């Protein structure tokens, strides 16, 4: 298998789970910069998407998944199943994004 698999499903079609390593997570805490906050504050007055926050959260989720994969690989896994995100605010200043799931080793069905 060439790639590390991360899925929100509990099983991976065409693969069998041969080892379960347990819970794994990747965590990112990000502060928004003052200028993005000012721009976003103005946008909330007129409504619509706030692209500064959209980009911040998109980047944070990607970083959290990358850290999740790194942690799972250190355990010996080649996949993470049942992956989920959790997001929180800390003191109204920092966004916390966690990606978590179950680290497993899988192989294609029918392979030894």
N, C-alpha and C positions, 0 to 999 in steps of 0.2 A: 504494500500500500504506500503510495507516494506522499499523500497529504494527511495532515492531522485533521480529524473530523470533529466539528462542534455542531451539535444539533439540539433543538428543543424537544425532540421526540425521545421516548423512553427506549426505543430500539432503532437500529439502523438497518433498513431493508437491504438484504443481500449480505449482511455481516452477522456474525455471532459473537457474543461477548464471552471472552475466555478468562478474564480476570477483572475484578472490581477493586479499585484502590481507595475509593471513598470520596468524600466531599472535597471539592477544590474551589478556590475563588480567586478572582482578580479584582483589585480595588483601586479606584482613582478618586482623589479629592482635588477639586479645582476651584480656584477663586476666579470670579469674573473681574475683568479690569474696569477701572472707573469709567473710561470712555464708552465701553460697551454698555455699562449700566445706564449712563446718561442717554445714549442713543435708544436703548431699549425702553427706558422710561418715557421718552417722547413718543415712541411707537405705541405704547399702551394707551395713550390719550386718543389716538385715532383708530386703533384696532389693527388687526392683521397679524401676520407672522412676524416674529422677531428673529431675523436671520442670525444675529450675533449669538443668541442662545441656542438656536438650532445647530449651528456649527460647533459650539462648545460641547453640547451634549453628544453630537455625532462623534466628534474626536474622542471624547471621554469614554464612550461605549466601545469604540474600536480599541483604545488602550486597555480597557478592562478585560476585553476578550483576549488580547495578546498576552496579558499577564496571567490570565486563567490558563491558557495553553502552555505557557512556560512552566507554571506550577505543576500542571498535570504531567508534562513530559519529565520533569524531575522525579516524579513518582513512578515512572515507567509506563505511563499510559500513552496510547496513540489516538484516543478519542475522549470527548466529553459528551455525555448524554444528559437530557433533562436540564439544559442550560436555561437560566433565567437571569433577568436584570432586576436590581432593586436600586431605587434612587431616593436620596434624602437630602435635606438642607441642614447644614450645621451653622447655627447662630445667624441664619439669614445671610451668610457671607460666602459659604463654600458649598459646592455641589458634590455630593458623594455618590459615586456610581459603582455598584458591585455587580460583577458577572459571576454566577455560581452554578455548579452542576456536579455531576458524578464522574470522576475520572475512571476510565475503563481501558482495557486492552481488547481490541477486536481483530477478527480475521475474516476474510471472505468465506462465505459458506462453501463447504466442500473442500477447503484447503486443510492440510495437516500442519 
